[in-house]
């Protein structure tokens, strides 16, 4: 499938889950359009569309925490991506390895199952 054939939303975007290719840890969620997907495939590093800044950004271009792409998968509806990467450092701007480092308060039964 070509990047322009994916099922983008009415803003021309779709979510991209970034996952460590080795550990399978989810590192971050970002948004891409067809151009960001093309840039990712052409460069071998992750590119995204910043909705707040309205510009493209190459993860790690300023921090050095580049994400080298191993594979880009799309789901059965072609409206979401998983980017498997080898990260050169933390994915989160806070310095955390993953942007998903906090837990919502869960009911006691759920907390018990988690350990």
Secondary structure as GFF3:
##gff-version 3
##sequence-region A 1 115
A	DSSP	three_ten_helix	3	5	.	.	.	ID=ss1
A	DSSP	beta_strand	14	20	.	.	.	ID=ss2
A	DSSP	beta_strand	26	32	.	.	.	ID=ss3
A	DSSP	alpha_helix	34	43	.	.	.	ID=ss4
A	DSSP	beta_strand	47	50	.	.	.	ID=ss5
A	DSSP	beta_strand	55	58	.	.	.	ID=ss6
A	DSSP	beta_strand	67	74	.	.	.	ID=ss7
A	DSSP	beta_strand	80	87	.	.	.	ID=ss8
A	DSSP	alpha_helix	108	114	.	.	.	ID=ss9
###
